[in-house]
Structures are given as C-alpha cells and as structure tokens.
Amino acid sequence: MKSQSWQDALGELHAAVGCLLVGEHIPYQQLWSRAPDVTMMGAYGGLYTGYEAVCAAIIRAAANYRGWQPDYQEEPIAAINDGMLGYVILRECVTNMIDSTVRCRRVTVLYRREQDQWRIFHHHSDPLHQVV
C-alpha cells in the first residue's frame, strides 16, 4: 500500500463527510483506526469507545441525513501533523436544500499514523451556537 500524505488524508476526510451527509456511512468508517482505543463524542451525543461502537454511532449519524440534499461548507481552523500524530479543527455547516434545515458544528478530529496511513482515532463535535 502506498504511503498516504497528510493532504490526501484531509481530502479523504472531506469526501467521506460528503458521503455521510447523504446517508452513506462506509467511506467515513474506513478512515478510522481499528484499534480498541478509538473514541467518538459526536454532535448527536454519547461517548463511544472501540471501533465497533464508533461504527455503530457513524451509522446512526448517517441515518439522520438520508434524503437530504446537502450544501456542505467547512471553515478549517487548523490542520497540523508532526509525522506521527495530527489534528484537524474546523467549523462546518450543512444545509438541507429541501427544507433549509441548517446544522452547524465545531469539530476536532485526531489522527495517527498506522502502517503508512493516517487513521482517525478520535472525533469530537458539537453544535456551534452563535454568541449573542
């Protein structure tokens, strides 16, 4: 398997989120480490530990977007790696073009190198509320 660049990993993340937003969970699941220490604290609540639990949470999250026609916007805040560990911080908003539902979140994704590939080992997101 060819060594994966950091930029390729970020591109795959963006593409996988696009799939998730039309109800397709598999591309996002494929980005994750299979190690037992992976964790997710997603925007829909809960703390999930282990690959199987994280995959189940991803399936549930994808189901929330079935039937959407998403307009996805992201604003990268930071994307840094040291060759072994990396993280991405961003703001994202998705609008359902059918009914104008808008969901905005702040997101942090942690990566580590595993066999020349960048793999997600933690994801944290929650609703992004406007400060008034």
Secondary structure, DSSP 8 states (H G I E B T S, - for coil): -----HHHHHHHHHHHHHHHTTT--HHHHTTB--STT-EEE-TT---EESHHHHHHHHHHHHHTTTT--EEEEEEEEEEEE-SSEEEEEEEEEEEETTT--EEEEEEEEEEEEETTEEEEEEEEEEE-----
